[in-house]
């Protein structure tokens, strides 16, 4: 069964940190570009970060640059998102997704996880 499973979400105070994990099963994640996306209540899903295969170049949404770090461990078939200095506006359901294309986009990802909820609140 081909699937992605996210974990690591939860409730955190502003300024805090969380580390999200994305585990792949049934396929070799190392061949894929992997993106993290999020969806806040009442808003459209948006891209947060992307890491490519074969060297793992990365990019980030302007809203998270300098605070979030995406990484991958192909030996473990995992991708991570380290989130620091969290803000209230980072609240949402976070999804990981994979694509064989060289870039990440909401409309072109092949596999999606079911998401993990991140709530930033005092």
Secondary structure by P-SEA (a helix, b strand, c coil): cccccccccccccccbbbbbbbbbccccccccbbbbbbbccccccccccccccccccccccccccccbbbbbcccccbbbbbbcccccccccbbbbbbbcccccccccccccccbbbbbbcc
